[in-house]
Amino acid sequence: MKLRVVALGGLLAAALFATMLPPAVRADGGDATYTFDAARRSTIVDHVKAALGSYIYPQMTQEMRARLDQDRAKLLAQTDEIAFGKAVSASLQSVAHDKHLNLYYFEHGAPNEDPNADATPSPAELAEESQSDAVHNGGIRGSYWLPGNIGYINLRGFPGGTDGTKSAIDAAMASVANTDALIIDLRRNGGGEPDSLDYWMGYFFQKPTELTSIHWITPEPHVDRQFSAAHVTGKYYGKPIYVLTSSKTFSCAEQFAYDMQSTHRATLVGETTGGGANPGAFNRVDDRFAVFVPTGRAYNPYTHTNWEGVGVKPEVQAAASDALVQAYTLALKKSTNTAADLPDERADVLKDPAGVLKQIFPQT
C-alpha cells in the first residue's frame, strides 16, 4: 500500500481523512533485526502516550494515558504485533471513542511524519502522484449507463486532487452526463483526501458551495474551510442523485455522503456509515508501529456538528447488499423522462430491477 502525504494549510498529514486501514500494512523499508519483546512493547506504549499530546480533544489525553497505564500488563502480554496494536487501540478508544485513533503495525516499515513540517511536494513528486492517480483511475472502479437512462459510478476512494484524479473524474462524469439520475456507490469506500472530494462536488453545485470544514489544533489552532470546486468540465445539476453507503463507508467517504445530505443534494440509501470524522496524522513510534492521532475535527456549517462516532444515517435504510437495487428502483420512478421511449423502458425494467442489475453486474 502506498502511503501518500499531502499538504493542507501547511499541515502534513497522511490521507487527512484517513482510510480505514487494516491492522497490518505493508510498506517499503523496515529493520530485519526488529525484536518484539516486552521491553519493546513497553517503549511503544510510552511513545503512544507522548503522541497523544497532539490529540484534538486535550481534555481526554490524561484519561487515555491513565487507561494505557491501567491496561499496561494486559498490553505487554500481547506477543503478536497485530493483536498488540488492536489491544492498544481498544484501550484508547474505550476513552475517546474515536475510530481514527489507532495504533497500526507496518510489516516493512512505519511511516515517518512530522505534523509541523513543510509538506510542499516537489514538481517531480507531484508528477509521480498524478501519474499514479491516473493509472488507478482516481479511485473509480467504473462508470455505467443503466437501462432506463440511469448513471452509476462505483467510487472506491478519494486519492489526491491531482491532474490524474481530475481527469478520471471528468471522464466518469462525461460518461453519465446525459443520464436522468445518478447513483454513486460508496459502499466500499474507506476514505482519502478532501481535495478530490471538493472537485467531485464541483459537478453537483451551480456555484462554489461551502462544505464541511476542518478545525485544527496544530501547528496552531486554525480552520480550513472547504468549498465545492469552482471550475470543473461540466455540471450534473437538477437531477436526482443517490449515494450508496455501508458500515464500511468511512472518513472522507462519509464526508461526501454527509455533505450531499446536509445540502439536500442527494438521497442516501444503505447502512449507517462507520463514524470517523476526525482527521490527523501518523506519529511514528518505532520502526514498525505508528499511531494515527486526530489533530482536527470536522465541522459542517449547516448541521453545526459532524458524524464522529455516530456515522451518517441514510434516508432510505437498507442492507448494503440491497442498496443498489433500492436506489435503482427509486431513480427509475422519480427521474424525469427525457426521451419518448423511456416510460416503456422503465416500466419494463421495474418488473425486475434486481434481475437487470444481475445481468450487468454478475457478482452482485
N, C-alpha and C positions, 0 to 999 in steps of 0.2 A: 504494500500500500504506500502510495506516495503521500507524504505529509507536507502540504504546501503551507507557506507562510504568507500572509497578506498584511497590508498596511491600511489602517483606517484612522484618520486623525492623529497620525504619528504613533499609534499603538501597535505593537507587534502581537499577532495572535494567530494561532493555527486554527483555521476554519472558525472564524469568530463565532458563528453559531455552530458549534462543533457537531460533526456527525456522531451518531451513536456508535462508538467504536466497540469492537469485540474485546474481551478481556485480554487477549494476546494479539499483538500487532507485529507483523514482520516489517522491518525497516533495514536500511543499509548500515553496516558498521558492526560494532559490538566487540566485547573483550572475551576471548576464548578462555581466559583464566578466571572468569567470574565464578565466585563461590557464594551460594545462597545459604549461609549458615545463620544461626541465631543472632550472632553479633551483627551481621549484615541486616537482618530484618529489624533489629532494634534501631540501627542507624537510620534506616529508611523511615521508620515511624517518627523519629526525631526530625528528620528533614521535612516530612509531611506537615508536622506541627508548625515548623517555621514557615512553610509556604502558605499556610492559612492566614498569615498576616496581611495578605492582599485580597482576602475574600470580600465580596461585595457587601456583606452584612457583618461588619466587625463585631457587633454585639453577640454574635454566635461563636466567634473564634475561640474564646476561652472555654466555652462549654464543649466545643468539639475537641479541643486539646485535652480537656479533662476526661472526655469519653475515651480517647485513644489511650490515655494512661490507665484508665479503669479496665480497658479491654486488652492491655498490653500482653499479659500472659497468654490469653487466648490467641492473639495475633501471632505472637512469636512461636506458637505451637504449630502454625501452618507451614509445612515444609515444601509445599508445592507453590511455585511462583504465582500461578493464576489464582489458586484458592486464596493465597495471601492477599493479592490485590483486591479480590472480591470482599474479603473479610474487612480490610481497612476501609474500603468504600462503604460497606454496610454500617460500620461504626460512624463514619462521617455523616451519612445520610440519615441515620437514626436521630440525629440532632437537626441537621439543616434541611432534610427532605428535598435536596437539590439534585436533580438527576444528571446534571452536568458535572457534579463534584465527584470525581472518581480517581482512583489510583490504577494506572494501566501498566501492564507488563509488555515490553517490546523485546521480542526474542533476539533481535540482532541490532539493538542499539536504540536508546531512548532519544526523543527529540531534545534539542538544547536551545531554549529560547530565553531571551531577556525581554520581559514586557516593556521595559523602558528604552529599548534600543531603537536606533534609526532603522526602520524597516523598508527604506526606499530600495526597490529592486533595480538591478542594472538593466539596460536595454536587452542584453543577451538573455538574462533571466526571464524578462517579460516575453521575449520571443519564444523561448522554450516552453513557458507555461501556456502561451496562446496556442502553440502547435499541439501540445498535449490535450488541451481542451477541445481543439478541433478534431483530433483523432478519436477522442471519446465522445464526440458529438454533443458536447455541452451538457452531458448528463441525460440526454434524450434517448430513450430506447426505441422510440418510433412515433411517427405521426400518421394517422389513418383517416380515410374517409369511410364512414359507416353508412350503410343503406338508410335512406331517409334524410340524407344530407346532414349528417351529424359528424362533427370533428372529434377526434380523440388523440390525445398526446400522453404518452407514457413517460413521465419525468422522474428519474431515479436520483437526482442530486442537483445541487447548485454549486458548480465549480466557479472559480473567479470570473469576474466580468471582463474577460479578455476579448480581443477581437475574434478569437476562435470560438468562444462561447456565444458571443453576439451573432456571429454568422450562423451558428447552428440554430439558435432561437429564431432568427429571421427566416431560415429555410423551413423550419417546422410551422411557423405561423403562416407563411405564404401558402403552405400546402393545405391549410384549413381555412384560408381567408374567406372563401365563398360559401362556407357551411352556414347553417341556420342556428346552430347551437354547438357548444364546445364542452367536451369532458376532459379535465386534466387529472391524471391519475397520480396521486402522491402516496399510494398505499405502501410502497416500498422505498420511500424517500427518507433518508436519515439526516438530511440537512446539508449544510455547506456554507457558502459565503454570501452576505447580503447584497453585494454589488450586482451579482447576476439576478437576484430577486428583483432589484429595482428596475433592471432592464426588462424583465418579463412584464412587470407591472405597467411599464410604459405603453404596452399594447392595449391595456384594459381601461385606461382613463383618457379622457379627451385632453386634459392638461395635467401638468405635474401636480400630483396629489400627495399630501403628507401621509406617511405610513408610520409604522412603529419605529420609535427612536431608541437609542441606547444611551443609558446614563452610566458613565464610567467613574470609577474612583481612582484609577491610575492612568498616567503618571501623576495627574492631579484631577480633581473632580471636573468633569465636563460632559457635554451632551452632544452626540452625533445624531442629527435629525435626518431621517430618510424620506425621500420623495420618489415617486414613480418617475422613470426616465423621461426627459423632455423630448428626446429625439430617437425615434425608432422608425423602421421602414414601413410601418403600416399601423392600422388600428383594428381592434376587434371590440367594437363598442355597440351597445344597444341590442345585443343578442344574449340569450340565456347562457350562463356558464355554470358548470357543475364541477366541483372539486371532490375527488375521492380520497378518503382518509382511512387509516387503520391505527391500531395501537402502536405500530412501528413507525408511523409518521412522526418525525422528531425535529426539534430545533428550528433551523431555518425553514424547513418544510412546514412546520407548524405556524411560523410567522406568515408564510404565504397564505395558508388557509385562514388564519386569524384576520389578516389584513383584508382579504377578499370578503370575509364575512362581516367585519365591522364597518366596511364601506358599502355594504349591501350590493356588492358587485357579483357575487356568486352564491349558489346554494351548495352547502356541504352535504355529502352523502357518505355514510360509512360509520366507522367507530371513532370514539373519543381518542384523541392523539396522545402521544407519550408524556407530554407535560414538562418539557425542558426549555426555559426561556432566558436563562442567564448565560451570556457569552463570556469568554475569558481566554486563558492561555495555558499552555503546558508549562509546568515547572519541573525541570529535570532533577530527580532526587538521587539517582546514581546511573550507572551505565545502562541498566535495563528497565528502570522504572521512572515514570513521570506522572505527576498528579495534575489533573486539569482543574484549575481553580477559577471559578467565575469571578470576574472583576467588573462586570457590568450587569445591568438589569434592563430588560425590555420595558418600554412604556408606550402604550397605544394612546394617541391623542383623542380618540373617540370613546373608548371604554375606561380610560384612566387607570388601566391595570394591564395584566398580561395573562399568560396561560401556564405560568410556572406551577408545577405540582398538581394542576387540575386538568391540563390538556385543553384541546379545542373540541367542543361538542357540536357535532353536525346537526343541522336542522332535520335531516332525514336520517334516523338511526337505522343502521343495517349492519349485518356481519360483513367483514371485509370481503369475503368470497362472493357476496351478493350485491356489493355496492355498484359494480359496473352495470349490471342488469337493471337495477333500480334507477340509476341516473340515465341510462339509455332510454328507458321507458318514459321517464319524465321529459327528457329532451324531445322525444318524438311527439309527445302530447302537447307540449307547451310552446314549442318554437313556431315561428311564422312559416307558412308555406310560401316559398318564393318561386315555385315553378308549378305549372298546371298539373303535372302528373304526381306531385308529391303526396297529396291526400290519399290516393290509392296505394302508393308505395308504402306509406307509413302505416296505413291500415293493415296491409299485408304483413309487415314486419311485426306489428303489435300482436299478431296472433301467436307469435313465439319468439320474442326478442332474445331469450336465452339461447335458443337454437341458432338464430342468425349469428350471434356473437361466437358461438361454439365453432361455427364454420370458419370464422375469421381468426379466432384465437383458440386453437385446439387444446391448449394447455389449461384454459380457464374452466 
